[in-house]
Amino acid sequence: MAGDAELVRVIRGDHIESVHRGHAVICDASGIRESWGDADVAIFPRSSCKMVQALPLVEAGLERDPRRLALACASHSGEAAHVDLARGWLSELGLGDEDLRCGAHWSTEREARDAMVRDGRTPCQCHNNCSGKHVGFLALSRHLGGDPDYVDIDHPVQRTVLRTFEEVTDLDSPAHGIDGCSAPNPMTRLSALGRAMARFATAGDDARGRAMTALRDAMAAHPHLVAGTGRACTDLMAAATGGAVVKTGAEGVYVGILPERGLGIALKITDGTTRAAEAVIATLLVRSGALEEGAPVARRLAHGPIRNWRGIVTGHMQTMV
């Protein structure tokens, strides 16, 4: 992407082996406070914007359970806690796995996946990392009277989600792509995504503000449901202060919501590398005061060390923000 900045260096021995470039913004209620690269670069937010996609569900008064709200915002690992919660929510709606449109994949958490293999179980759609978002879509679809194919771009669910997304980002989306879970994903500018996160951080007491607060607080209260065992989102939220929330998206996207500081963060790594996105979000949380510099998760994600298969330290990472 044009105008990107050097954000992460990968060091082997004493030499730079790789460089990850990208874009990042820290925003407050009035706009951009700090930026790296091109603040207005157009991106697909991917799963980082799930809290925005869940707003219509909460604004319609269809769900208040914080655990379900956290799952609606999740890119989870398909562990038992995630799958059981999705199944229970579906059952309460009188629906089943076959009503989902996200597709099935194996649990991405090693122990859960190994247990499935040992037991001869095959994955269902509730194992999909986006199943919580999709159950929320189904609940909204029932409320709006939509047909079963709730991921179609012209479905009432997706029209409502797009309208909400454009209102929260204060920007018309110029295009959309289809996400890994088959739902439409609206394109936006990184600065608009950062401002949207700042709006979540500074949400007021109107109907939308209360819905924003409910979602961000649910994520902060249930970090394991948002991601899973050993995952960066879960570990960062567990270590952060002031109710800070972070959410990853595919292809090197990350956002942060910092209520105590009234800040929103958004970043995109040009080459789509997850390790670089995790390094930058950890560094920006430290920079913003939401995470202690000496926190083990901050050092692990932003520095390393990098070890080989024998456990020998071969290098480390260096963030440039």
C-alpha positions as CSV (number, residue, x, y, z in Angstrom):
1,M,0.0,0.0,0.0
2,A,1.3,3.5,-0.9
3,G,2.5,5.6,2.0
4,D,2.9,2.8,4.5
5,A,5.4,3.1,7.3
6,E,8.0,0.7,8.8
7,L,6.2,-0.6,11.9
8,V,8.0,-3.9,12.9
9,R,11.5,-5.2,12.4
10,V,12.4,-8.9,12.8
11,I,16.0,-9.3,14.0
12,R,18.0,-12.5,13.7
13,G,21.2,-12.2,15.6
14,D,22.3,-8.6,15.2
15,H,20.8,-8.2,11.7
16,I,17.4,-7.1,10.3
17,E,15.9,-10.1,8.6
18,S,12.4,-8.9,7.8
19,V,10.4,-5.7,7.9
20,H,6.7,-5.3,8.3
21,R,5.1,-2.1,7.0
22,G,1.7,-0.7,7.6
23,H,-0.6,2.0,8.9
24,A,-1.9,2.9,12.4
25,V,-4.0,5.6,14.1
26,I,-4.8,6.5,17.6
27,C,-8.0,8.6,17.7
28,D,-10.0,10.5,20.4
29,A,-13.4,12.0,20.1
30,S,-12.2,14.9,18.1
31,G,-10.2,12.9,15.5
32,I,-6.7,11.6,14.9
33,R,-4.3,12.1,17.8
34,E,-1.3,10.2,16.3
35,S,-0.8,8.3,13.1
36,W,1.8,6.2,11.2
37,G,1.7,5.6,7.5
38,D,-1.4,6.7,5.6
39,A,-4.3,7.3,8.1
40,D,-6.8,7.4,5.3
41,V,-5.8,4.2,3.6
42,A,-8.8,2.1,2.4
43,I,-9.0,-1.3,4.1
44,F,-11.4,-4.2,4.8
45,P,-11.7,-4.2,8.6
46,R,-12.5,-7.9,8.5
47,S,-13.4,-9.3,12.0
48,S,-12.1,-6.3,13.8
49,C,-15.4,-4.6,13.4
50,K,-17.7,-7.3,14.8
51,M,-18.7,-5.0,17.7
52,V,-20.1,-2.6,15.1
53,Q,-21.9,-5.5,13.3
54,A,-23.5,-6.5,16.6
55,L,-24.9,-3.1,17.4
56,P,-28.2,-3.6,15.6
57,L,-28.8,-6.7,17.7
58,V,-28.4,-4.8,20.9
59,E,-30.1,-1.6,19.7
60,A,-33.2,-3.8,18.9
61,G,-33.2,-5.1,22.4
62,L,-32.8,-8.7,21.2
63,E,-30.0,-9.8,23.5
64,R,-28.5,-8.5,26.8
65,D,-26.6,-11.5,28.1
66,P,-22.9,-10.3,28.3
67,R,-21.6,-13.7,27.5
68,R,-23.6,-13.9,24.3
69,L,-22.7,-10.3,23.4
70,A,-19.0,-11.2,23.8
71,L,-19.5,-14.2,21.6
72,A,-21.2,-12.1,18.9
73,C,-18.0,-10.0,18.8
74,A,-15.7,-13.0,18.8
75,S,-13.3,-14.7,16.5
76,H,-13.1,-17.6,18.9
77,S,-11.0,-20.8,18.9
78,G,-13.9,-23.3,18.9
79,E,-13.3,-24.5,22.4
80,A,-16.1,-26.1,24.4
81,A,-17.1,-22.8,26.1
82,H,-17.6,-21.2,22.7
83,V,-19.4,-24.0,21.0
84,D,-21.7,-24.8,23.9
85,L,-22.7,-21.1,24.2
86,A,-23.4,-20.8,20.4
87,R,-25.4,-24.0,20.5
88,G,-27.5,-23.0,23.5
89,W,-28.2,-19.6,21.9
90,L,-29.3,-21.3,18.7
91,S,-31.5,-23.7,20.6
92,E,-33.2,-20.9,22.4
93,L,-34.0,-19.4,19.0
94,G,-35.5,-22.7,17.9
95,L,-32.7,-23.1,15.4
96,G,-29.9,-25.5,14.7
97,D,-26.4,-25.7,13.2
98,E,-27.8,-26.1,9.8
99,D,-29.3,-22.6,9.9
100,L,-25.9,-21.0,10.1
101,R,-24.2,-19.8,7.0
102,C,-20.6,-19.4,8.3
103,G,-19.3,-22.9,7.3
104,A,-17.6,-25.4,9.5
105,H,-13.9,-25.7,10.5
106,W,-11.9,-27.5,13.2
107,S,-11.2,-25.9,16.5
108,T,-8.1,-23.8,16.2
109,E,-7.1,-24.5,19.8
110,R,-4.8,-27.6,19.9
111,E,-6.2,-29.5,22.8
112,A,-9.8,-29.0,21.7
113,R,-8.9,-30.1,18.2
114,D,-7.0,-33.1,19.4
115,A,-9.9,-34.1,21.6
116,M,-12.2,-34.0,18.6
117,V,-9.9,-36.2,16.6
118,R,-9.5,-38.7,19.4
119,D,-13.3,-38.9,19.9
120,G,-14.0,-39.2,16.2
121,R,-16.0,-36.0,16.1
122,T,-16.2,-33.8,13.1
123,P,-16.5,-30.0,13.2
124,C,-19.9,-28.3,12.8
125,Q,-20.6,-24.6,12.1
126,C,-20.7,-23.7,15.8
127,H,-17.0,-24.4,15.8
128,N,-16.5,-21.6,13.2
129,N,-14.7,-18.7,14.8
130,C,-17.6,-16.4,13.6
131,S,-20.5,-18.5,14.9
132,G,-21.4,-16.1,17.6
133,K,-21.7,-13.2,15.1
134,H,-23.9,-15.5,12.9
135,V,-26.2,-16.5,15.7
136,G,-26.6,-12.8,16.4
137,F,-27.4,-12.3,12.7
138,L,-30.1,-15.0,12.9
139,A,-31.7,-13.4,15.9
140,L,-31.8,-10.0,14.1
141,S,-33.1,-11.7,10.9
142,R,-36.0,-13.2,12.8
143,H,-36.8,-9.7,14.2
144,L,-36.6,-8.1,10.7
145,G,-38.5,-10.9,9.0
146,G,-35.8,-11.8,6.6
147,D,-35.4,-15.1,4.7
148,P,-32.8,-17.8,5.7
149,D,-30.0,-16.4,3.6
150,Y,-29.1,-13.7,6.0
151,V,-25.6,-13.2,4.6
152,D,-26.8,-11.9,1.2
153,I,-25.8,-8.3,0.6
154,D,-29.4,-7.2,0.0
155,H,-30.8,-9.1,3.0
156,P,-32.5,-6.8,5.7
157,V,-29.8,-7.9,8.2
158,Q,-26.9,-6.9,6.0
159,R,-28.6,-3.6,4.9
160,T,-29.1,-2.8,8.6
161,V,-25.5,-3.7,9.5
162,L,-24.1,-1.6,6.6
163,R,-26.3,1.4,7.6
164,T,-25.1,1.1,11.2
165,F,-21.4,0.7,10.1
166,E,-21.6,3.8,7.9
167,E,-23.2,5.8,10.7
168,V,-20.6,4.8,13.3
169,T,-17.7,5.4,11.0
170,D,-19.3,8.5,9.6
171,L,-18.3,7.5,6.1
172,D,-20.1,5.9,3.2
173,S,-18.5,2.5,2.4
174,P,-17.2,2.5,-1.2
175,A,-17.3,-1.2,-1.6
176,H,-17.6,-4.5,0.1
177,G,-15.8,-7.9,0.1
178,I,-17.0,-11.3,1.3
179,D,-15.4,-12.4,4.6
180,G,-14.1,-15.8,5.4
181,C,-17.5,-16.6,7.1
182,S,-19.4,-15.6,3.9
183,A,-20.8,-12.3,5.4
184,P,-20.3,-9.0,3.6
185,N,-17.4,-6.9,4.9
186,P,-17.6,-3.2,4.2
187,M,-14.5,-1.3,3.1
188,T,-13.6,1.9,5.0
189,R,-10.7,4.2,5.8
190,L,-8.4,3.3,8.6
191,S,-9.0,6.8,10.2
192,A,-12.8,6.2,10.1
193,L,-12.4,2.8,11.8
194,G,-10.2,4.4,14.5
195,R,-12.8,7.2,15.1
196,A,-15.5,4.5,15.4
197,M,-13.4,2.8,18.1
198,A,-13.1,6.2,19.9
199,R,-16.9,6.5,19.8
200,F,-17.1,3.1,21.5
201,A,-14.6,4.4,24.1
202,T,-16.5,7.6,24.7
203,A,-20.1,6.3,24.3
204,G,-22.8,8.4,25.9
205,D,-26.2,7.6,27.5
206,D,-28.3,7.6,24.4
207,A,-29.6,4.3,22.9
208,R,-26.6,3.8,20.6
209,G,-24.2,4.8,23.4
210,R,-25.7,2.3,25.8
211,A,-25.5,-0.5,23.1
212,M,-21.8,0.4,22.5
213,T,-21.1,0.3,26.2
214,A,-22.8,-3.0,26.6
215,L,-20.8,-4.6,23.8
216,R,-17.4,-3.2,24.9
217,D,-18.0,-4.1,28.5
218,A,-19.1,-7.6,27.6
219,M,-15.8,-8.1,25.7
220,A,-13.8,-6.8,28.6
221,A,-15.6,-9.0,31.1
222,H,-15.3,-12.2,29.0
223,P,-12.0,-12.1,27.1
224,H,-11.8,-15.8,26.8
225,L,-15.1,-15.9,24.8
226,V,-13.7,-13.2,22.4
227,A,-10.8,-15.4,21.4
228,G,-9.6,-18.3,23.5
229,T,-6.7,-20.0,25.2
230,G,-3.3,-18.5,24.5
231,R,-4.8,-16.0,22.0
232,A,-3.5,-12.5,21.8
233,C,-6.9,-10.7,22.1
234,T,-7.7,-12.7,25.3
235,D,-4.3,-12.3,26.9
236,L,-4.1,-8.5,26.1
237,M,-7.5,-7.8,27.5
238,A,-6.8,-9.8,30.6
239,A,-3.7,-7.8,31.2
240,A,-4.9,-4.4,30.2
241,T,-6.4,-1.8,32.6
242,G,-9.4,0.5,32.4
243,G,-11.7,-1.9,30.6
244,A,-9.6,-1.8,27.4
245,V,-10.8,-4.0,24.6
246,V,-8.9,-5.2,21.5
247,K,-10.1,-7.2,18.5
248,T,-8.1,-8.8,15.7
249,G,-9.2,-9.1,12.1
250,A,-7.7,-11.2,9.3
251,E,-4.9,-9.9,7.1
252,G,-3.1,-7.9,9.8
253,V,-5.9,-5.7,11.1
254,Y,-6.4,-4.8,14.8
255,V,-8.5,-2.3,16.7
256,G,-8.5,-1.1,20.3
257,I,-11.1,0.6,22.5
258,L,-9.7,2.4,25.6
259,P,-12.7,3.7,27.6
260,E,-10.7,5.1,30.5
261,R,-8.6,7.2,28.1
262,G,-11.3,8.0,25.6
263,L,-9.2,6.5,22.7
264,G,-9.7,4.3,19.8
265,I,-6.9,2.4,17.9
266,A,-6.9,1.0,14.4
267,L,-4.0,-0.6,12.4
268,K,-3.4,-2.5,9.2
269,I,-0.2,-4.4,8.4
270,T,0.4,-4.2,4.6
271,D,1.6,-7.8,4.2
272,G,-1.3,-9.1,6.4
273,T,1.0,-10.7,8.9
274,T,-0.6,-11.5,12.3
275,R,2.6,-11.4,14.3
276,A,3.3,-7.8,13.2
277,A,-0.3,-6.7,14.0
278,E,-0.1,-8.3,17.4
279,A,3.3,-6.6,18.1
280,V,2.0,-3.2,17.1
281,I,-1.3,-3.4,19.0
282,A,0.6,-4.4,22.2
283,T,3.0,-1.5,21.7
284,L,0.2,1.0,21.2
285,L,-1.6,-0.2,24.3
286,V,1.6,0.4,26.2
287,R,2.1,3.8,24.6
288,S,-1.5,4.7,25.5
289,G,-1.1,3.7,29.1
290,A,-3.6,0.8,28.9
291,L,-0.9,-1.9,29.4
292,E,2.2,-1.9,31.6
293,E,5.4,-1.9,29.6
294,G,6.7,-4.8,31.6
295,A,3.6,-6.9,31.2
296,P,4.6,-10.4,30.0
297,V,2.1,-10.4,27.2
298,A,3.4,-7.0,25.9
299,R,7.0,-8.3,25.8
300,R,6.0,-11.7,24.3
301,L,4.0,-10.1,21.4
302,A,6.1,-7.0,20.8
303,H,9.6,-8.3,21.4
304,G,9.8,-12.1,21.7
305,P,12.3,-13.5,22.0
306,I,12.2,-15.7,18.9
307,R,13.3,-19.2,19.6
308,N,14.1,-22.2,17.3
309,W,12.8,-25.8,17.8
310,R,15.6,-26.5,20.4
311,G,14.6,-23.5,22.4
312,I,17.6,-21.4,21.4
313,V,17.1,-17.7,21.2
314,T,17.7,-16.7,17.6
315,G,16.3,-13.2,17.5
316,H,13.6,-10.8,18.5
317,M,11.2,-8.2,17.1
318,Q,11.4,-4.4,17.3
319,T,8.4,-2.2,16.9
320,M,8.8,1.3,15.4
321,V,5.8,3.1,16.9
